[in-house]
Amino acid sequence: MVWIVIILLITGLDQLTKYIVMRNINHGEMIPIIDRFFYLTHVTNKGAAWSILQNKRYFLVVMPSIVSVVLFYFLFKADDRLLKLSLSFILGGAIGNLIDRIFRNGGVTDFLDFHFGSYSFPTFNVADIFITVGTILLAYYLLFIYKDPGTKINE
């Protein structure tokens, strides 16, 4: 099934990039790619997005696990390709970050670090990119494509 392959590729790409960062960049080190804009920075986030829920490891393992099971259910029930793609992106990213939380002392390895003037965007990783893109695609699907089968249009 192509959707499982997409999930595995995303998870693999995420884990590979994190492995490369962990092996080649010291924790806390910032390597400028585009000076004063984009850096590779090895950090560990023990929270969720924007470092919320710091050190809530069990919650951040259990909750995404439950959500992933639900998303897998919808992935296999869905007929729409865009819906399946969005769910595959979200699942691939979620599984990548879940692997970190389980096997890397509760923290997720982040390394993509952008700065806009004095503002430093929260450091993120490949899994976060796919979760975000998948969520945007899912929102687009729900807002503009999905039609509730129980809704009747006035004739």
DRENVOLUM-203047 format. One record per residue (C-alpha): x, y, z; residue number from 1; residue in one letter. Coordinates in steps of 0.1 Angstrom, whole numbers. Example, Ala and Ser with C-alpha at 12.3 -4.5 7.8 and 13.67 -1.06 7.14 Angstrom:
% residues 2
{r {123; -45; 78}; 1; 'A'}
{r {137; -11; 71}; 2; 'S'}
% end
This chain:
% residues 155
{r {0; 0; 0}; 1; 'M'}
{r {15; 33; -11}; 2; 'V'}
{r {3; 52; 20}; 3; 'W'}
{r {23; 29; 43}; 4; 'I'}
{r {54; 34; 21}; 5; 'V'}
{r {50; 72; 24}; 6; 'I'}
{r {47; 69; 62}; 7; 'I'}
{r {79; 47; 63}; 8; 'L'}
{r {98; 70; 40}; 9; 'L'}
{r {89; 101; 61}; 10; 'I'}
{r {98; 83; 93}; 11; 'T'}
{r {131; 70; 78}; 12; 'G'}
{r {141; 104; 64}; 13; 'L'}
{r {133; 120; 98}; 14; 'D'}
{r {153; 95; 117}; 15; 'Q'}
{r {182; 96; 92}; 16; 'L'}
{r {185; 134; 94}; 17; 'T'}
{r {184; 133; 132}; 18; 'K'}
{r {211; 106; 133}; 19; 'Y'}
{r {233; 127; 110}; 20; 'I'}
{r {228; 157; 132}; 21; 'V'}
{r {235; 138; 164}; 22; 'M'}
{r {267; 123; 150}; 23; 'R'}
{r {281; 155; 135}; 24; 'N'}
{r {269; 185; 154}; 25; 'I'}
{r {276; 190; 191}; 26; 'N'}
{r {246; 196; 213}; 27; 'H'}
{r {239; 234; 213}; 28; 'G'}
{r {263; 241; 184}; 29; 'E'}
{r {250; 264; 157}; 30; 'M'}
{r {264; 260; 121}; 31; 'I'}
{r {255; 289; 99}; 32; 'P'}
{r {241; 280; 65}; 33; 'I'}
{r {229; 315; 57}; 34; 'I'}
{r {244; 338; 83}; 35; 'D'}
{r {219; 355; 105}; 36; 'R'}
{r {190; 336; 89}; 37; 'F'}
{r {194; 298; 88}; 38; 'F'}
{r {215; 275; 110}; 39; 'Y'}
{r {218; 239; 117}; 40; 'L'}
{r {215; 237; 155}; 41; 'T'}
{r {215; 205; 175}; 42; 'H'}
{r {190; 209; 204}; 43; 'V'}
{r {167; 185; 223}; 44; 'T'}
{r {131; 195; 229}; 45; 'N'}
{r {115; 176; 258}; 46; 'K'}
{r {82; 193; 252}; 47; 'G'}
{r {58; 196; 223}; 48; 'A'}
{r {56; 224; 196}; 49; 'A'}
{r {72; 256; 208}; 50; 'W'}
{r {85; 237; 238}; 51; 'S'}
{r {51; 236; 255}; 52; 'I'}
{r {44; 207; 280}; 53; 'L'}
{r {81; 204; 289}; 54; 'Q'}
{r {91; 172; 306}; 55; 'N'}
{r {56; 156; 302}; 56; 'K'}
{r {72; 125; 285}; 57; 'R'}
{r {44; 100; 293}; 58; 'Y'}
{r {17; 123; 281}; 59; 'F'}
{r {37; 131; 249}; 60; 'L'}
{r {41; 93; 243}; 61; 'V'}
{r {6; 82; 252}; 62; 'V'}
{r {-14; 110; 235}; 63; 'M'}
{r {3; 108; 200}; 64; 'P'}
{r {1; 70; 202}; 65; 'S'}
{r {-37; 72; 206}; 66; 'I'}
{r {-40; 99; 180}; 67; 'V'}
{r {-19; 78; 156}; 68; 'S'}
{r {-42; 48; 160}; 69; 'V'}
{r {-72; 69; 152}; 70; 'V'}
{r {-54; 84; 122}; 71; 'L'}
{r {-45; 49; 109}; 72; 'F'}
{r {-82; 40; 112}; 73; 'Y'}
{r {-92; 70; 91}; 74; 'F'}
{r {-64; 63; 66}; 75; 'L'}
{r {-77; 28; 59}; 76; 'F'}
{r {-114; 39; 58}; 77; 'K'}
{r {-108; 69; 36}; 78; 'A'}
{r {-113; 69; -2}; 79; 'D'}
{r {-100; 104; -10}; 80; 'D'}
{r {-63; 105; -20}; 81; 'R'}
{r {-57; 140; -6}; 82; 'L'}
{r {-71; 129; 27}; 83; 'L'}
{r {-49; 98; 27}; 84; 'K'}
{r {-18; 118; 17}; 85; 'L'}
{r {-25; 143; 46}; 86; 'S'}
{r {-29; 115; 71}; 87; 'L'}
{r {2; 98; 58}; 88; 'S'}
{r {23; 130; 62}; 89; 'F'}
{r {10; 135; 98}; 90; 'I'}
{r {15; 99; 107}; 91; 'L'}
{r {50; 97; 93}; 92; 'G'}
{r {60; 128; 113}; 93; 'G'}
{r {43; 117; 144}; 94; 'A'}
{r {59; 83; 144}; 95; 'I'}
{r {93; 100; 138}; 96; 'G'}
{r {90; 122; 168}; 97; 'N'}
{r {74; 93; 189}; 98; 'L'}
{r {105; 72; 182}; 99; 'I'}
{r {127; 100; 197}; 100; 'D'}
{r {105; 103; 227}; 101; 'R'}
{r {106; 66; 234}; 102; 'I'}
{r {142; 59; 227}; 103; 'F'}
{r {160; 92; 234}; 104; 'R'}
{r {151; 99; 270}; 105; 'N'}
{r {119; 117; 262}; 106; 'G'}
{r {133; 144; 240}; 107; 'G'}
{r {130; 151; 203}; 108; 'V'}
{r {161; 161; 183}; 109; 'T'}
{r {155; 194; 165}; 110; 'D'}
{r {180; 211; 142}; 111; 'F'}
{r {164; 235; 116}; 112; 'L'}
{r {169; 269; 131}; 113; 'D'}
{r {156; 301; 114}; 114; 'F'}
{r {161; 337; 125}; 115; 'H'}
{r {142; 367; 112}; 116; 'F'}
{r {159; 398; 125}; 117; 'G'}
{r {158; 396; 163}; 118; 'S'}
{r {131; 369; 162}; 119; 'Y'}
{r {143; 333; 164}; 120; 'S'}
{r {117; 308; 152}; 121; 'F'}
{r {115; 276; 173}; 122; 'P'}
{r {140; 250; 161}; 123; 'T'}
{r {123; 221; 144}; 124; 'F'}
{r {130; 189; 124}; 125; 'N'}
{r {118; 169; 93}; 126; 'V'}
{r {90; 152; 112}; 127; 'A'}
{r {76; 187; 122}; 128; 'D'}
{r {76; 198; 86}; 129; 'I'}
{r {55; 168; 75}; 130; 'F'}
{r {32; 171; 105}; 131; 'I'}
{r {26; 208; 95}; 132; 'T'}
{r {22; 202; 58}; 133; 'V'}
{r {-1; 172; 65}; 134; 'G'}
{r {-22; 194; 88}; 135; 'T'}
{r {-25; 221; 62}; 136; 'I'}
{r {-36; 196; 36}; 137; 'L'}
{r {-61; 181; 60}; 138; 'L'}
{r {-75; 215; 68}; 139; 'A'}
{r {-78; 222; 31}; 140; 'Y'}
{r {-96; 189; 25}; 141; 'Y'}
{r {-120; 195; 54}; 142; 'L'}
{r {-128; 231; 44}; 143; 'L'}
{r {-130; 228; 7}; 144; 'F'}
{r {-134; 192; -5}; 145; 'I'}
{r {-152; 171; 21}; 146; 'Y'}
{r {-189; 169; 18}; 147; 'K'}
{r {-209; 155; 47}; 148; 'D'}
{r {-230; 126; 33}; 149; 'P'}
{r {-259; 136; 55}; 150; 'G'}
{r {-261; 171; 42}; 151; 'T'}
{r {-288; 178; 16}; 152; 'K'}
{r {-285; 206; -9}; 153; 'I'}
{r {-317; 225; -16}; 154; 'N'}
{r {-330; 215; -50}; 155; 'E'}
% end
